[in-house]
Amino acid sequence: MASSNMKDIKRRIKSVESTKQITNAMQLVASSKLRKAKQKADSSKPFFNAMYETMCEIVREDKAFSSIYTRKNKAGVTLMVVISGDRGLAGGFNANVLKLAQRRYDEIKKEGKDAVILPVGKKAVEYFEKRNFKIMTRYENIAESLTVYGAMGIAEKIIDVYNKNKIDKVELFYTDCISPIVQQEKHVAVLPVDIEKDTENLSLTRYEPSPEELFDAIIPKYLAGVLFGAIVNSFAAEQAARRTAMENATDNANEMLSNLSLVYNRARQAAITQEITEIVSGANAQE
C-alpha cells in the first residue's frame, strides 16, 4: 500500500517539475519581449507628442477654426477600438480591459445609441464574436511586429468610416504598462479631437493652403500614432502581466515540490520502518 502511494507521489513530483520548467521558460521569454516592447513604445513618443502640439497650435491660433475632426456629428454610433492580447496565461490582463469595454458598451446602449467594435488581439476578437457584437474589422497577432505603417493602415480605415458619417466617436480601450509590475486598463476618447482654443495668445503664423486642410492632413498620422502607442504599450503590459503570472506559478511549483518531497520522504521512512518492524517481528517469532 505504501509502495503504491510513493509511486503516485513520485509521478506527481515529475508532473510538477515539468510544469515548472514550462512556466520558468515562459517567464524568461516574457521578460525579453517586455524590454523590447518598452523600448519600441518609448522611442515613438517624442514624434507623436510633437505632432499633437502642432495640432494644438493650429486650433488655438485661429478663432474661426472648424474641422470635421473637432466638431460633433449626429451619427449616434461609437467605434470602440478594444486592444487585448493574443494569448492567455497573463493573469487578469485580458479580462480587465474587456470588462472595461463591456461596461462602456452597456452605458452607450443605455443612452439609446449604438456601438461598433474594432477588436485588436485574438482574445478581444473571440470575446466579441462569441457575444455577437457588431464588428467593423478585426486584427489578430499584429502587436509584436506592428510598425507605424501598419498602424497607419488601421487609422485610414477608421478615418474613412468617420468621414462618411457612419460613426461620430472613436474611443480606445487598452492597457498601459506603467511599470513591470503595474498595468492599468485605460479608456481614451480619440475622435473628435478635444482641443481648447486659446484666444488670448494668438500668433501671426499663416498656414497654407489653410489651417483646416493642414489639420485634416495631420489627423490620420496622429490617429496612427495613438493606435501604435496603445497597441505597443498594451503588448508590453501583456508581457509584464505574463511574466508576473509565470513567476508566481514557478514559485507555487517550488512550494508544491517542497511539500511533495516532504510527503514522499515521510512515506519512504514509514515504509522502511514497517519493513524493519516486520523483520524484527519475524526474527522474534523464530526464537
Secondary structure, 3 states (H helix, E strand, C coil): CHHHHHHHHHHHHHHHHHHHHHHHHHHHHHHHHHHHHHHHHHHHHHHHHHHHHHHHHHHHCCCCCCCCCCCCCCCCEEEEEEECCCCCCCCCHHHHHHHHHHHHHHHHHHCCCEEEEEEECHHHHHHHHHCCCCECCCECCCCCCCCHHHHHHHHHHHHHHHHCCCCCEEEEEEEEEEECCEEEEEEEEEECCCCCCCCCCCCCCCCCCCHHHHHHHHHHHHHHHHHHHHHHHHHHHHHHHHHHHHHHHHHHHHHHHHHHHHHHHHHHHHHHHHHHHHHHHHHHHHC
